[in-house]
Amino acid sequence: MLVAPRLQIFDLMACDVYWDFDSPDPREQHKFLVAFYPTGGPPVHELIDTITAYGPNGYRAEIANQPFTPKNRNGHIYDRTTDSHWYMLNLATGFMEPGEYRIEVAPKDGGAPVVASRVQQAGPTAALVGAYESHRKVIYESFSPGQGDVLGDAAPRQGVEVRWSSLHQLAGQDAYYIFRLSQGASIAEFDTQNLHWWDNIFVQRATDRTAGLNRDRVTVSAALEPGTPYVYFTEITDSNAMGDTNICVFQPHQSFRA
């Protein structure tokens, strides 16, 4: 017996973003990230009509049913590690007002909307961003390999370790870390749709409740091609559960050559 494809939300992230990328955009932003389970059939974007975000005082935003790019910052991203899609919308309009935010996903078949919600708090943003801003330069300079480093001829290209200083070490501030690596030499070449490797702490949390907590290094399990440039960024959050996350710090990109 065939089972009909199903729209089902894995989790919802609606949170503040401290945008510390090399760009003219303001640092105080916010985002929505809706992660879906595999549908059991066609990709999720073929089943969705609209995705709408609602919040306090008449807040409303539309998440586009289109591929996400660094330019539009609004659409779906395929995660081949879980064979599923997630939708992300980045908004350069300041931090969120505290309160409840809700996502409504309208399916193309006219069925009932799929809904998820969470409550945004301001306190975690103030604590994490304050600690980060006080130690930003030290953290930036601590990444290794990074900042144009070149791996030595005898260095391994499998199981490469990337290290940095954590906020717990520098300021006693607990935080979680997410690492994303792409081929490329700069932020302009970072390909969100084709990551070479990343550590999905939101999935890891299912078997490790402390996944990503105060992490100061990762071991990249994917092999690196000698002579190839790689670019990465490390995101700092206040939780390893999407629905509990209030703040994400997007740190500056780092690059090295394998």
C-alpha positions as CSV (number, residue, x, y, z in Angstrom):
1,M,0.0,0.0,0.0
2,L,1.4,3.4,-1.0
3,V,1.7,6.1,1.6
4,A,0.9,9.6,0.5
5,P,3.7,12.1,0.7
6,R,3.5,14.1,3.9
7,L,4.5,17.7,4.9
8,Q,5.9,17.6,8.4
9,I,8.0,20.2,10.2
10,F,11.1,18.9,12.1
11,D,11.6,22.2,14.0
12,L,11.4,25.9,13.7
13,M,14.1,28.5,14.3
14,A,12.9,32.1,14.5
15,C,15.7,34.1,16.2
16,D,18.0,37.1,16.3
17,V,21.1,37.1,14.1
18,Y,24.3,39.0,14.8
19,W,25.5,39.3,11.2
20,D,29.3,39.6,11.4
21,F,30.0,38.9,7.8
22,D,32.1,41.2,5.6
23,S,29.2,43.1,4.1
24,P,27.5,46.5,4.4
25,D,24.5,45.0,6.1
26,P,23.6,45.9,9.7
27,R,24.8,43.4,12.3
28,E,21.4,43.3,14.1
29,Q,19.2,41.0,12.0
30,H,16.8,38.1,12.4
31,K,15.9,34.9,10.6
32,F,13.5,32.1,10.1
33,L,14.6,28.5,9.5
34,V,12.0,25.8,8.9
35,A,13.4,22.3,8.8
36,F,11.2,19.6,7.2
37,Y,11.3,15.8,7.5
38,P,11.7,13.9,4.2
39,T,8.3,13.7,2.6
40,G,8.3,10.1,1.5
41,G,7.8,11.2,-2.0
42,P,8.5,14.4,-4.1
43,P,10.8,17.1,-2.5
44,V,9.1,19.2,0.0
45,H,9.1,22.4,-2.2
46,E,6.8,20.6,-4.7
47,L,4.2,20.1,-2.0
48,I,4.2,23.7,-0.6
49,D,2.1,26.6,-1.8
50,T,3.1,29.3,0.7
51,I,5.0,29.7,4.0
52,T,4.1,32.7,6.2
53,A,5.6,33.8,9.4
54,Y,3.6,35.7,12.0
55,G,4.7,37.5,15.2
56,P,3.8,40.2,17.8
57,N,2.0,43.4,16.8
58,G,1.0,42.3,13.4
59,Y,4.4,41.0,12.3
60,R,4.2,39.1,9.0
61,A,6.9,37.8,6.6
62,E,6.7,35.5,3.6
63,I,9.3,32.7,3.0
64,A,9.7,32.2,-0.7
65,N,9.3,28.8,-2.3
66,Q,12.5,29.1,-4.4
67,P,16.1,28.0,-4.1
68,F,18.0,30.0,-1.4
69,T,21.0,32.0,-2.7
70,P,23.4,34.5,-0.9
71,K,21.7,37.3,-2.9
72,N,18.0,36.5,-2.2
73,R,18.6,35.1,1.3
74,N,15.1,33.6,1.1
75,G,14.2,30.1,0.0
76,H,14.9,26.4,0.4
77,I,18.2,24.5,0.9
78,Y,18.8,20.8,0.3
79,D,20.6,19.0,3.0
80,R,22.0,15.8,1.4
81,T,23.1,14.5,4.8
82,T,19.5,14.0,5.8
83,D,17.9,13.9,2.4
84,S,15.6,16.7,3.4
85,H,15.0,20.4,2.8
86,W,15.0,23.4,5.1
87,Y,13.8,26.9,4.3
88,M,15.6,30.0,5.5
89,L,14.8,33.7,5.4
90,N,17.3,36.3,6.6
91,L,16.0,39.8,7.3
92,A,18.3,42.8,7.8
93,T,15.6,44.7,9.8
94,G,17.0,44.4,13.3
95,F,16.5,42.0,16.2
96,M,13.1,40.4,16.9
97,E,10.6,41.8,19.3
98,P,10.3,39.2,22.1
99,G,7.1,37.1,21.9
100,E,5.6,34.2,20.1
101,Y,6.4,33.6,16.4
102,R,4.4,31.2,14.3
103,I,4.9,29.6,10.9
104,E,2.0,28.4,8.7
105,V,2.8,26.2,5.7
106,A,-0.1,25.9,3.2
107,P,0.1,22.8,1.1
108,K,-0.6,22.8,-2.6
109,D,-3.3,20.1,-2.2
110,G,-5.5,22.5,-0.3
111,G,-5.2,20.5,3.0
112,A,-4.9,22.0,6.5
113,P,-1.9,24.2,7.1
114,V,1.1,22.8,8.9
115,V,2.0,25.0,11.8
116,A,4.9,25.5,14.3
117,S,5.6,28.2,16.8
118,R,8.2,29.3,19.4
119,V,8.7,32.1,21.9
120,Q,11.6,34.6,21.3
121,Q,13.4,36.0,24.4
122,A,15.8,39.0,24.5
123,G,18.0,38.0,27.5
124,P,20.1,35.3,25.7
125,T,20.8,37.7,22.8
126,A,22.2,40.4,25.2
127,A,24.4,37.9,27.0
128,L,25.8,36.1,24.0
129,V,26.3,39.1,21.8
130,G,27.9,41.1,24.7
131,A,30.4,38.3,25.3
132,Y,31.2,38.0,21.6
133,E,31.7,41.7,21.0
134,S,34.1,41.9,23.9
135,H,36.3,39.1,22.5
136,R,35.6,39.3,18.7
137,K,39.2,40.1,17.6
138,V,40.7,37.4,19.8
139,I,38.3,34.8,18.5
140,Y,38.8,35.8,14.8
141,E,42.6,35.4,15.1
142,S,42.3,32.1,16.9
143,F,40.9,30.1,13.9
144,S,43.4,27.5,12.6
145,P,43.8,26.7,9.8
146,G,42.2,29.9,8.6
147,Q,43.0,33.4,7.3
148,G,44.7,32.1,4.2
149,D,46.7,29.3,5.8
150,V,48.2,26.5,3.5
151,L,48.4,23.0,4.8
152,G,51.9,21.5,4.6
153,D,52.8,18.9,2.1
154,A,53.0,16.2,4.8
155,A,49.8,17.3,6.6
156,P,46.8,14.9,6.4
157,R,43.9,15.8,4.1
158,Q,41.5,13.4,5.9
159,G,40.4,14.2,9.4
160,V,41.7,17.8,9.3
161,E,41.1,19.5,12.7
162,V,39.9,23.1,12.8
163,R,40.4,24.9,16.1
164,W,39.3,28.2,17.7
165,S,38.8,29.9,21.1
166,S,35.4,29.5,22.6
167,L,33.4,32.1,24.5
168,H,33.4,29.7,27.5
169,Q,37.2,29.8,27.5
170,L,37.4,33.6,27.1
171,A,34.3,34.9,29.0
172,G,32.7,31.9,30.8
173,Q,29.8,32.2,28.4
174,D,28.1,28.9,27.5
175,A,27.3,28.6,23.7
176,Y,26.9,26.1,21.0
177,Y,28.9,26.0,17.7
178,I,28.0,24.9,14.2
179,F,30.7,24.6,11.5
180,R,30.0,24.7,7.7
181,L,32.7,24.1,5.1
182,S,32.5,24.7,1.4
183,Q,35.0,24.7,-1.5
184,G,36.0,28.3,-2.4
185,A,38.5,31.0,-1.5
186,S,36.2,33.6,0.0
187,I,32.7,34.4,1.3
188,A,31.7,35.1,-2.4
189,E,32.5,31.5,-3.2
190,F,30.8,29.9,-0.2
191,D,28.1,27.6,-1.5
192,T,25.3,27.0,1.0
193,Q,23.6,24.6,-1.4
194,N,26.7,22.4,-1.8
195,L,28.5,22.2,1.6
196,H,31.6,20.0,1.6
197,W,31.0,19.1,5.2
198,W,29.1,20.4,8.3
199,D,28.3,19.3,11.8
200,N,24.6,19.3,12.2
201,I,24.3,19.7,16.0
202,F,20.5,19.8,15.7
203,V,20.5,16.2,14.5
204,Q,23.4,15.2,16.7
205,R,21.3,16.3,19.7
206,A,19.1,13.3,19.3
207,T,21.9,11.1,20.7
208,D,24.0,13.7,22.5
209,R,22.1,16.4,24.4
210,T,25.3,18.5,24.7
211,A,26.2,18.4,21.0
212,G,28.1,21.6,20.1
213,L,28.3,22.9,23.6
214,N,31.4,25.1,24.2
215,R,33.0,23.4,21.2
216,D,36.4,24.8,20.3
217,R,37.3,22.5,17.4
218,V,35.9,20.1,14.8
219,T,37.4,17.2,12.9
220,V,36.4,17.4,9.3
221,S,35.7,13.8,8.3
222,A,35.3,14.5,4.6
223,A,38.6,14.3,2.6
224,L,40.1,17.5,1.3
225,E,41.6,17.8,-2.2
226,P,45.3,18.9,-2.1
227,G,45.7,22.4,-3.5
228,T,42.0,23.2,-3.3
229,P,40.8,26.3,-1.4
230,Y,38.2,25.9,1.3
231,V,36.1,28.5,3.0
232,Y,34.1,28.1,6.2
233,F,32.2,29.9,8.9
234,T,31.4,29.0,12.5
235,E,28.0,30.0,13.9
236,I,27.5,30.5,17.6
237,T,24.1,29.9,19.1
238,D,22.5,29.7,22.6
239,S,21.0,26.3,22.0
240,N,21.4,23.1,20.0
241,A,17.6,22.8,19.6
242,M,16.2,25.0,16.8
243,G,13.0,25.8,18.7
244,D,14.9,26.9,21.7
245,T,17.4,29.2,19.8
246,N,17.1,32.9,20.5
247,I,20.4,34.2,18.9
248,C,22.8,33.1,16.2
249,V,26.2,34.8,15.7
250,F,27.4,34.5,12.1
251,Q,31.1,34.9,12.5
252,P,33.4,36.1,9.6
253,H,34.4,33.5,7.0
254,Q,37.8,31.9,7.2
255,S,39.7,30.3,4.4
256,F,42.7,28.0,3.8
257,R,44.2,25.9,1.1
258,A,44.5,22.1,1.5
